[in-house]
Amino acid sequence: MTRPTIARVADERGAILIQVTVAIVGLLAFSALVTDYGVLWAARRQAQTAADAAALAGAISLLHNPGDYALARNSAAQVGSQKRN
């Protein structure tokens, strides 16, 4: 190797470290975004399931007791507020 080649290699020595650091930061940011988005969809699905169950409970209550809207509302609220595992 000639002298200019060795000097050039010495100048580029830390370049790969910077590129790897930028790539890791980008991958971590992307994985955090994907994780947050997944949690958002899971929470949305659980809320929709609770709303569907509450509506079904209110409809079944009205089927068994026609015209008793207060009972239907109460049973829907009770089912909708239950916590599931």
C-alpha positions as CSV (number, residue, x, y, z in Angstrom):
1,M,0.0,0.0,0.0
2,T,1.1,3.5,-0.7
3,R,1.0,6.2,1.8
4,P,-2.1,8.0,0.5
5,T,-4.1,4.8,0.6
6,I,-3.3,4.2,4.3
7,A,-4.2,7.8,5.1
8,R,-7.5,7.5,3.3
9,V,-8.4,4.2,5.2
10,A,-7.5,5.9,8.5
11,D,-9.8,8.8,7.7
12,E,-12.8,6.4,7.0
13,R,-12.4,4.3,10.1
14,G,-15.4,5.4,12.1
15,A,-17.8,5.7,9.1
16,I,-19.4,2.3,9.5
17,L,-20.1,2.9,13.2
18,I,-22.1,6.0,12.3
19,Q,-24.0,4.1,9.6
20,V,-24.8,1.2,12.0
21,T,-25.9,3.6,14.7
22,V,-28.3,5.4,12.3
23,A,-29.7,2.1,11.1
24,I,-30.3,0.8,14.6
25,V,-32.0,4.0,15.6
26,G,-34.2,3.8,12.5
27,L,-35.1,0.2,13.2
28,L,-35.9,0.9,16.8
29,A,-38.2,3.8,15.8
30,F,-39.9,1.6,13.3
31,S,-40.4,-1.2,15.7
32,A,-41.8,1.2,18.3
33,L,-44.3,2.5,15.8
34,V,-45.4,-1.0,14.8
35,T,-45.8,-2.0,18.5
36,D,-47.9,1.1,19.3
37,Y,-50.0,0.5,16.2
38,G,-50.6,-3.1,17.2
39,V,-51.6,-2.1,20.7
40,L,-54.0,0.5,19.3
41,W,-55.7,-2.1,17.1
42,A,-56.0,-4.6,20.0
43,A,-57.6,-1.9,22.2
44,R,-60.0,-0.9,19.4
45,R,-61.0,-4.6,18.8
46,Q,-61.7,-5.0,22.6
47,A,-63.8,-1.9,22.7
48,Q,-65.8,-3.0,19.7
49,T,-66.3,-6.4,21.2
50,A,-67.6,-4.9,24.4
51,A,-69.9,-2.6,22.5
52,D,-71.3,-5.5,20.4
53,A,-71.9,-7.6,23.6
54,A,-73.7,-4.7,25.3
55,A,-75.9,-4.1,22.2
56,L,-76.7,-7.9,22.1
57,A,-77.5,-7.9,25.8
58,G,-79.9,-4.9,25.4
59,A,-81.6,-6.6,22.4
60,I,-82.0,-9.9,24.3
61,S,-83.5,-8.0,27.2
62,L,-86.0,-6.3,25.0
63,L,-86.9,-9.6,23.4
64,H,-87.8,-11.1,26.8
65,N,-89.3,-7.9,28.2
66,P,-90.8,-5.9,25.3
67,G,-91.2,-2.2,26.0
68,D,-89.0,-2.2,29.1
69,Y,-86.3,0.1,27.8
70,A,-84.9,1.0,31.2
71,L,-84.1,-2.7,31.9
72,A,-82.6,-3.1,28.4
73,R,-80.4,0.0,29.0
74,N,-79.3,-1.3,32.4
75,S,-78.4,-4.8,31.1
76,A,-76.5,-3.3,28.2
77,A,-74.6,-1.0,30.5
78,Q,-73.9,-3.9,32.9
79,V,-72.5,-6.1,30.2
80,G,-70.6,-3.3,28.5
81,S,-68.8,-2.4,31.7
82,Q,-67.7,-5.9,32.7
83,K,-64.0,-6.5,32.5
84,R,-62.9,-9.6,30.7
85,N,-59.6,-11.5,31.0
